[in-house]
Amino acid sequence: SAAELLTSDRLNRVGQCAGESCGWLFLDTTRNHSRRWCEMEHCGNRAKAKRHYRRRTTRP
């Protein structure tokens, strides 16, 4: 449960999504604690697509 997680030693693995309009929390289970988004299919894909679009449109 959430209460058990928030009082456990895994609290340092709880992260907040880096998506612009997302505030979801997630449990980072990656080896190097590098997770950035709640779900890659939603927030991660939007962020990567936006970055790609900016790179493609700003080149001379």
Secondary structure, 3 states (H helix, E strand, C coil): CHHHHHCCCCHHHEEECCCCCCCCEEECCCCCCCCCCCCHHHHHHHHHHHHHHHHHHHCC
